[in-house]
Amino acid sequence: MSHNQTIDSVVVTGAAGFIGYHVSLKLLDMGYEIYGFDSLNNYYDIKLKNDRLANLKKNKNFVFYHQDISDKHTIELLNEIQPKVIINLAAQAGVRHSLTNPDDYVKANIIGFLNILEYCKSAKSFSKLVYASTSSVYGGNTKMPFEEKDRVDQPLQFYAVTKRTNELMAEAYSKLYDIKSIGLRFFTVYGPWGRPDMALFKFTKNISDGKKIEVFNNGEHIRDFTFIDDIANGIILCSMKNSINKESRSEIYNIGGGNPIRLMDFIKEIEINLDKRAEIEFLPLQKGDVVKTKSDISKINSNYGYVPSVDYKDGVKLFIDWYKSYYQWSSCKICISSSVFKDISSPFFAILRPSTVSLFLINSLIT
Ligand SMILES: NC(=O)c1ccc[n+]([C@@H]2O[C@H](COP(=O)([O-])OP(=O)(O)OC[C@H]3O[C@@H](n4cnc5c(N)ncnc54)[C@H](O)[C@@H]3O)[C@@H](O)[C@H]2O)c1
């Protein structure tokens, strides 16, 4: 397939993922043409990825490529599309998975990213590469808040190694081939359509199912939780705007919530919104876990005007509202078998949603 380049064409890799979905959705709303790449790997529930994709595909300006970016064919596809901007979010994410499956990280995060850079190297009229890094690159640093100029040579797990490698790869390619690149160090992103392997999701699922939750480091973790809308807006600012101040060709920014929260306060909000007490098993610190994160966001604020705006109490509520509607209704067999019910924005949803009793009745009738 060949494509005419337009000024508005953007490639988002990892488009079926949590952050890629939200970024794509916002850019589509803004009128951009999005070429979404995703391998749809089975690291977590593929149905969730397909449901995100189904929402994106409702917009005629969204084109999907079921494509593994570690495959060399990615470069050919990019050559056909000739995007102005690439937002690289495809990656093997997750800190703990990297302890047992390091190969997945080499393939997606290093070989995949190399292919993106190889395209950028020879791309004509290319504007900008924005890619995902992580707060995990700060490793066991104890100086707070984390600043971009802090040392990042003491990783605690292999995931962080691959993300720091991405930053170094981008730096070298920017210098060698004059590529404009921006690496964004995300800090614990959460919100609707979130990742099932992450704490907020797991806690919510277990508490609502009446199961105990495992809280590591005896509940002493502190995280700079960042609501998904703030992250998506920040990514779009860096991708579509020019820096207010002078920038070098290759830059790195922290993008966090700027207000660290104790994990136990976060759990309290989940309990409030589920109206259910958590049964907690406190466990010691896990290998590879970072104890505290706190971002200094002054650089991205002064260069792009980034200001996070969602308080964690509102953010947790928005997540749980989404969780309740998404899982209540998709666990109903009628909903799964009927395409009408697959779309949570369908009128049927609006009719049924208010009544938990009717859901209960439907479920008990068909099981
Ligand atoms: N969510 C967070 O808190 C967080 C924090 C720091 C960094 N990040 C980074 O942000 C990015 C997006 O994370 P997310 O939370 O949306 O994760 P996600 O797992 O939901 O999304 C990543 C998507 O990339 C796809 N993918 C994986 N390997 C691929 C490959 N080789 N080719 C094409 N697609 C591939 C997956 O199928 C998935 O849909 C990742 O790079 C992640 O490392 C996320």
The ligand as an SDF file (V2000), in Angstrom:
LIG
                    3D

 44 48  0  0  0  0  0  0  0  0999 V2000
    2.6120    2.7610   31.8030 N   0  0  0  0  0  0  0  0  0  0  0  0
    3.6460    3.2300   32.5120 C   0  0  0  0  0  0  0  0  0  0  0  0
    3.5230    3.5240   33.6970 O   0  0  0  0  0  0  0  0  0  0  0  0
    4.9790    3.4350   31.8560 C   0  0  0  0  0  0  0  0  0  0  0  0
    6.0260    3.9560   32.6480 C   0  0  0  0  0  0  0  0  0  0  0  0
    7.2590    4.1580   32.0530 C   0  0  0  0  0  0  0  0  0  0  0  0
    7.4640    3.8770   30.7070 C   0  0  0  0  0  0  0  0  0  0  0  0
    6.4410    3.3600   29.9770 N   0  0  0  0  0  0  0  0  0  0  0  0
    6.7030    3.0860   28.5610 C   0  0  0  0  0  0  0  0  0  0  0  0
    5.6620    3.6620   27.7920 O   0  0  0  0  0  0  0  0  0  0  0  0
    5.4100    2.8820   26.6320 C   0  0  0  0  0  0  0  0  0  0  0  0
    3.9540    2.5100   26.5550 C   0  0  0  0  0  0  0  0  0  0  0  0
    3.6360    1.7590   27.7330 O   0  0  0  0  0  0  0  0  0  0  0  0
    2.1770    1.2210   28.0390 P   0  0  0  0  0  0  0  0  0  0  0  0
    1.9620    1.3520   29.4990 O   0  0  0  0  0  0  0  0  0  0  0  0
    1.2110    1.8010   27.0970 O   0  0  0  0  0  0  0  0  0  0  0  0
    2.4040   -0.3380   27.7180 O   0  0  0  0  0  0  0  0  0  0  0  0
    1.5260   -1.3450   26.8600 P   0  0  0  0  0  0  0  0  0  0  0  0
    2.1510   -2.6760   27.0630 O   0  0  0  0  0  0  0  0  0  0  0  0
    0.1000   -1.1830   27.1900 O   0  0  0  0  0  0  0  0  0  0  0  0
    1.7600   -0.8450   25.3750 O   0  0  0  0  0  0  0  0  0  0  0  0
    2.8360   -1.2560   24.5750 C   0  0  0  0  0  0  0  0  0  0  0  0
    2.2600   -1.7930   23.2700 C   0  0  0  0  0  0  0  0  0  0  0  0
    3.3670   -2.1210   22.4300 O   0  0  0  0  0  0  0  0  0  0  0  0
    3.0800   -3.3310   21.7740 C   0  0  0  0  0  0  0  0  0  0  0  0
    4.3560   -3.9600   21.4430 N   0  0  0  0  0  0  0  0  0  0  0  0
    5.2220   -4.6060   22.2610 C   0  0  0  0  0  0  0  0  0  0  0  0
    6.2790   -5.0280   21.5660 N   0  0  0  0  0  0  0  0  0  0  0  0
    6.0810   -4.6420   20.2770 C   0  0  0  0  0  0  0  0  0  0  0  0
    6.8220   -4.7820   19.0980 C   0  0  0  0  0  0  0  0  0  0  0  0
    8.0030   -5.4200   19.0740 N   0  0  0  0  0  0  0  0  0  0  0  0
    6.3170   -4.2670   17.9500 N   0  0  0  0  0  0  0  0  0  0  0  0
    5.1350   -3.6080   17.9450 C   0  0  0  0  0  0  0  0  0  0  0  0
    4.3830   -3.4600   19.0410 N   0  0  0  0  0  0  0  0  0  0  0  0
    4.8520   -3.9610   20.1920 C   0  0  0  0  0  0  0  0  0  0  0  0
    2.2580   -4.1420   22.7450 C   0  0  0  0  0  0  0  0  0  0  0  0
    1.4390   -5.0950   22.0750 O   0  0  0  0  0  0  0  0  0  0  0  0
    1.4440   -3.0660   23.4400 C   0  0  0  0  0  0  0  0  0  0  0  0
    0.1670   -2.9170   22.8420 O   0  0  0  0  0  0  0  0  0  0  0  0
    6.3660    1.6920   26.7260 C   0  0  0  0  0  0  0  0  0  0  0  0
    7.5120    1.9880   25.9830 O   0  0  0  0  0  0  0  0  0  0  0  0
    6.6850    1.6140   28.1960 C   0  0  0  0  0  0  0  0  0  0  0  0
    7.9390    0.9980   28.4130 O   0  0  0  0  0  0  0  0  0  0  0  0
    5.2160    3.1380   30.5190 C   0  0  0  0  0  0  0  0  0  0  0  0
  1  2  1  0
  2  3  2  0
  2  4  1  0
  4  5  1  0
  4 44  2  0
  5  6  2  0
  6  7  1  0
  7  8  2  0
  8  9  1  0
  8 44  1  0
  9 10  1  0
  9 42  1  0
 10 11  1  0
 11 12  1  0
 11 40  1  0
 12 13  1  0
 13 14  1  0
 14 15  2  0
 14 16  1  0
 14 17  1  0
 17 18  1  0
 18 19  2  0
 18 20  1  0
 18 21  1  0
 21 22  1  0
 22 23  1  0
 23 24  1  0
 23 38  1  0
 24 25  1  0
 25 26  1  0
 25 36  1  0
 26 27  1  0
 26 35  1  0
 27 28  2  0
 28 29  1  0
 29 30  1  0
 29 35  2  0
 30 31  1  0
 30 32  2  0
 32 33  1  0
 33 34  2  0
 34 35  1  0
 36 37  1  0
 36 38  1  0
 38 39  1  0
 40 41  1  0
 40 42  1  0
 42 43  1  0
M  CHG  2   8   1  16  -1
M  END
$$$$
